[in-house]
Amino acid sequence: MSTDDGRISGVWTDARALDLRCYLVTTGIDRRTVEVAAAAAAAGAGVVQVRAKDAAAAELLELTCAVADAVHAARPATRVLVDDRADVAFAARTRGAEVHGVHLGQDDLPATAARCLLGPEAIIGLTTGTLELVRAAEALRGVIDYIGAGPFRPTPTKDSGREPIGVAGYPALTAATSLPVVAIGGVAPSDVPALAGTGVAGVALVRALMDAPDPRAVVREVLAGYG
């Protein structure tokens, strides 16, 4: 059902309850992608971001709906976001999928436009990684709900062109914003205790979870790293 302003009716989620401690960013478009997402959710991952940068919109939509269905069945509290594509998040929602928002890069749809499309209760994250970008994101408080900051260390998953932040770089970034900060980029479970001490709200894992023989064990280790 549509609202008067054209959005799909129904509550997305409460961003204030967002658990960012263990945040999975998926890779791939096959059944394993769906299975790892469900396993991570079942073990307590608070967020699953569906990322498939080379997929066509229709393909990404099918993947997003499959991941959302599996994650919701495994653990309804886990939030599902779509990387880059606010339109795909909206389309998945119109199908009735439990999709809760979008994570935007610096070159994607402006956060203000994504908020207009997705509505006031969607979760919107924004990629940063430098003090300048964090300060710019802070000016969007009320539009976005959290920021990703990376790369933590060099990673083949995504070449941002930014210098690695390292543990020592995060305190300055977290001090520059009142938004929750998620560390991303080559993060391993063993890094979590040190990163937790910098003020970040959570860590995003890509290969450490997607390539793990036991994703549930990885999630449990990450959560334990926060005490």
N, C-alpha and C positions, 0 to 999 in steps of 0.2 A: 504494500500500500504506500502511496506517495503522500507527502505532506504538501501544504500549500506552496512551499518554496521549491518543490520538485525533488527534495531529498526523500530517501526511503525511510519510512517511519520505523521506530523502534530504537531502543537504547543501544549504543555501541558498547560502552564500558565506562568505568570510573578510572580516569588516569591517575587519580590520587592513590589508588590501590595497586599501581603498577609495580611489579617485582622485577627489577632489572639485574639482579645478582648474576643469574646465569641466562645468557641471551644467545640463542642459536641462530646463526645465519646459514641458510641452506645453500648447497650447491647441487647441480644436476637436476634432471627433470624426469627421472625414472622412479620405479617403485621404491628403491632404497631411500630416495629423498623423503618420501612419505613415511617410511618405516622409521628412519632416524628421528624425524620430527616428532612422531608419536612416542617413541621411546624416551626422548629427551623430556617431553612434556610429562610423561608418566613418572619420571624420576624427580620432577620438581622444577624444571626450567620455566621461568616466568614469561619468556617471550620467544616466539619463533618468527623469524623474518624470512619470507620466501624470496630468494634472490636467484634469478636466472636471466642475466643481462642479455644473452643472445637469443632468448626465446621470443617468438612472435607474441603479440598481445593475446591472441586466442589460446595459444599454448600455455602462456603464463596464467591465464584465467583458469584453465582446466587444472593445472598444477596447484594453484592457490586453493581452489575449492577442495581438491583431494586432500591437501595438507590440512586445511581447516577442519574438514570432517574427521580426519584421523586424530588430530590434536584434541578436538573437543571431546571425542569419545574417550581419549586417554586421560584427559584432565581439563575440565571446563574452565578452570581458573587461568590457564595459560593463554596469553594473548597472541594473536596471529596478525602480523603486519606484512605488507607487500613492499618490496624494495622499489623505489623510484616511481612506481606507477599508481598514482592516486585514482586514475580512471579504472584500472583493473580492480583495485580495492573496492571501489564503488560498484562495479559490475558484479563482483563476487557477492557483495552484500545483497544486491537485488535478487540473486539466486537463493538467498536464504543462508549463505555460508557464514559461519562464525568468524568473520574477519573484522579486525578492530581498528585498522588504520594503515598508515603508510610511513615508510622511512625515506626521506628525501635527501638527495645529494645536492651539492652546490649548483649544479647545472640543470636541476629538474624544475618542475612546476614550482613557482614561488609558494612558500608556506601559507601565505594569506589566501591564495587561490585554492590550495588544497583544503584549507579549513572551510572555505565557503562551499566547496563541493561536498565534503564529507560530513560537515556539521560539527556542532560544538562539543560533542562527546567522543569523537574519534580520537585516537592516539596519533600524534604526529611527532616524528623524530627528525633530526637534521644532522647531517655529517659536518664535523668541523675538524680541527687538528692543530690550529695555531691560535695564539692569544688573540689575534685580530678577529679571526672567525668566531671564536667563543664570545668575544664582546659583542659582535654583530648579532649572534644568536640570542644573547641575553636581551637585546632590544626587542626580540620577538616573543618574549615571555608573555603568556596569555594566548599566543597563537600556536606555539610548539610546546611539547610536554617534556622532552628530554633531548640531549645531544649525544652523538657519538663522537669520540675524539681519537684519532689515530693518524698514522700507524704507531702502535706500541713498539714494534720492531719491524724490520723489513719483511715483506711477505710477497709471495708470487700471486696471491689471490687477487690483489687489486693494487695497481700502481697509481697512488694519489699524487705523486710528485712532491709530497711533503717529507721533511726530514723526520726520522723516527723520534718519538717523544721520550720513550724510556720511562722507568719508574720515577726518576728525578724530575721529569717534566710535567707530571700530572698535578702536583699541588698548586702550581701557578694557574693552571687552567680551571681547576675546581674552585679556586678562590675568586676567579673572575666572573662567576655566574652563580645564580641561585637555582638554575636548572640542574636536574640530575645528569651526571656525566657517565657515559659508558665507554670503557677502554676497548679498543678493537685493533686488530692487526698483529697476527702472529702470537696471540695470547695462548699460553699453555696453562693447564690447571695448577701447575707448580708456581706460577706467577701470581696467583690470586692473593695470598696473604700479604705480599708486598704491595700490590696494587690497592688492596682494601685499605691500607694505611694511608693512602694518598688523598682519600676523600671521594673516590669514584663510587658511584652507586652500583656499578656492576661491570661485568666483562662480557664481551661478545666473542664467541668461539665459532670458527669456521671449520678448518681442517681437523682441529683437535677433537671435534665431535663427529663430523661427517666421515672421517677416516677411521674412527675408533671401532675396534671389534665389539666393545661393550659401551655404547653411548650412555647408558644409565649410570654406569660406574663413574664416568667422567663428570656427569652432572652432579652426582653425590660428592665427588671430590671438590668440585668448584664451590658448592654450597658450604661444605665444611670449612673451606678456606676463609669464609667470612665469620667463622666462629658461631 
